[in-house]
Amino acid sequence: MQLSISGHHLDITDAIKQHSEEKLAKIKHHFDHVININMILGIEKDMQIAEATIHVSGADLFAKAVSSNLYTSIDQMINKLDAQIRKHKEKLNDHRKN
């Protein structure tokens, strides 16, 4: 799995990178066929934005979260991506059974 984290009007610290990698391990746990993840973290006015695109075998998944705390935004975005990954995995498994 290839991970790229970039900041928009924000410097990516080691703590932010470590937090993101720990949370993304949750996605890797649910679905092994993740090709790469592009994550963009940014600040606009007083809002912290986290968005990511995940390339998996068969689909590209996107999620975005906005809050007043960057770590909260990352957590919300990861939860959205995790739900999308589980739904994608169920579709693949249902398709194979039919």
Buried (B, 14 or more C-beta within 10 A) or exposed (E): BEBEBEBEEBEEEEEBBEBBBEBBEEBBEBBEBBEEBBBBBBEEEEEBBBBBBBBBEEEEBEBBBBBEEBBBBBBBBBBBBBEBBEEBBEEBEEEEEE
